[in-house]
């Protein structure tokens, strides 16, 4: 009871007025990173479609889809996504001094973990939706892949 009122007053006067602007600043790099994840998934699936249209090889298609399943764990391909979030390092330095925000690396790491998890969910969903269509007529496979990709991106 003794601490509650001064703490409430401190938060109301010194923190709450800045929350909206802080969130807006932080969401820039975060949104950019998640947009990059989406773009990477889109690009990788488009490459699968193009490869299949050139070769019409179902075995190669299966290999490409299997490689897609490993995308969240491919640090080289995921790196551009992670780099977008590294901009938080600079933004959080200012918050660290103004609001005593610590563990900046933890915030960045957790955001990158969420990005990897999002990619895992995207490739898993893609595989689950596409799997029954693998035995379909090869003329329809590219169209099916595109439809599944759009469904996942939604």
C-alpha positions in Angstrom: 0.0 0.0 0.0 2.9 2.4 0.8 4.7 1.7 -2.5 1.7 1.4 -4.8 0.7 5.0 -5.0 4.2 6.5 -5.7 4.8 3.7 -8.2 1.5 4.3 -10.0 2.3 8.1 -10.1 5.8 7.4 -11.4 4.5 5.2 -14.2 1.7 7.6 -15.1 4.0 10.6 -15.3 7.3 9.2 -16.5 6.6 6.1 -18.6 3.0 6.0 -19.9 3.2 9.1 -22.0 6.1 7.6 -24.0 4.8 4.1 -24.5 3.1 4.8 -27.8 6.2 6.4 -29.4 8.4 3.6 -28.0 6.2 0.9 -29.4 6.1 2.7 -32.8 9.9 2.9 -32.9 10.4 -0.7 -31.9 7.8 -2.1 -34.3 9.7 -0.7 -37.3 12.6 -3.2 -37.2 10.3 -6.0 -35.8 7.8 -5.5 -38.7 10.6 -5.3 -41.2 12.1 -8.6 -39.9 8.8 -10.4 -40.1 8.2 -9.0 -43.6 11.6 -10.3 -44.6 10.5 -13.8 -43.3 7.4 -13.6 -45.5 9.4 -12.5 -48.5 12.0 -15.3 -48.0 9.2 -17.9 -47.8 7.6 -16.5 -50.9 10.9 -16.4 -52.8 11.8 -20.0 -51.9 8.4 -21.4 -52.9 8.6 -19.4 -56.2 11.9 -21.1 -56.9 10.4 -24.5 -56.3 7.6 -23.7 -58.7 10.0 -22.4 -61.4 12.3 -25.5 -61.0 9.3 -27.8 -61.3 8.0 -26.0 -64.4 11.4 -26.4 -66.0 12.0 -30.0 -65.1 8.6 -31.5 -64.4 10.5 -33.9 -62.1 8.4 -35.1 -59.2 11.5 -36.6 -57.4 13.3 -33.2 -57.6 10.1 -31.5 -56.4 10.1 -33.7 -53.3 13.8 -32.9 -52.7 13.0 -29.2 -53.0 10.1 -29.4 -50.6 12.3 -31.3 -48.2 14.9 -28.5 -48.4 12.1 -26.0 -47.8 11.3 -27.8 -44.5 14.9 -27.0 -43.4 14.6 -23.3 -44.2 14.0 -22.2 -40.6 17.2 -23.8 -39.6 19.3 -22.5 -42.5 21.1 -19.6 -40.8 22.6 -18.3 -44.1 19.1 -17.9 -45.7 17.5 -16.6 -42.5 20.3 -14.1 -41.8 18.8 -11.2 -43.8 15.6 -11.6 -41.6 17.6 -11.5 -38.4 19.7 -8.5 -39.5 16.5 -6.4 -39.8 15.9 -7.0 -36.1 19.4 -6.1 -35.2 18.4 -2.4 -35.7 16.7 -2.8 -32.3 20.2 -2.7 -30.7 20.5 1.0 -31.5 16.9 1.8 -30.6 17.0 0.0 -27.4 20.3 1.8 -26.3 18.3 5.0 -26.0 15.6 3.3 -24.0 18.3 1.7 -21.8 19.5 5.1 -20.7 16.1 6.7 -20.4 14.1 3.9 -18.8 16.8 1.6 -17.4 15.9 -1.1 -20.0 18.3 -4.0 -19.6 18.8 -7.3 -21.5 18.6 -5.8 -24.9 20.2 -8.9 -26.4 17.5 -11.0 -24.9 14.8 -8.9 -26.6 16.6 -9.2 -29.9 17.1 -12.9 -29.5 13.5 -13.6 -28.5 12.3 -11.6 -31.6 14.6 -13.7 -33.8 13.3 -16.9 -32.2 9.8 -15.8 -33.0 10.8 -15.2 -36.6 12.3 -18.7 -36.8 9.1 -20.1 -35.3 7.0 -18.2 -37.8 9.1 -19.7 -40.6 8.8 -23.2 -39.1 5.0 -22.8 -38.9 4.9 -21.6 -42.5 6.9 -24.4 -44.0 5.1 -27.0 -41.9 1.7 -25.7 -43.0 2.9 -25.6 -46.6 4.0 -29.2 -46.4 0.8 -30.3 -44.7 -1.4 -28.6 -47.3 0.7 -29.6 -50.3 1.5 -33.2 -49.3 -1.8 -34.8 -50.5 -1.4 -33.1 -53.9 2.1 -34.5 -54.6 0.5 -37.5 -56.5 -1.7 -35.2 -58.5 -1.5 -34.6 -62.3 1.9 -33.0 -62.9 0.2 -30.3 -65.1 -1.6 -29.1 -62.0 1.2 -29.3 -59.5 2.7 -25.8 -60.1 -0.8 -24.3 -59.8 -1.4 -26.3 -56.6 1.9 -25.1 -55.1 1.0 -21.5 -55.9 -2.4 -21.9 -54.3 -0.9 -23.5 -51.2 1.7 -20.7 -51.0 -0.9 -18.0 -51.1 -2.9 -19.8 -48.4 0.1 -20.0 -46.1 0.9 -16.4 -46.7 -2.6 -15.4 -45.8 
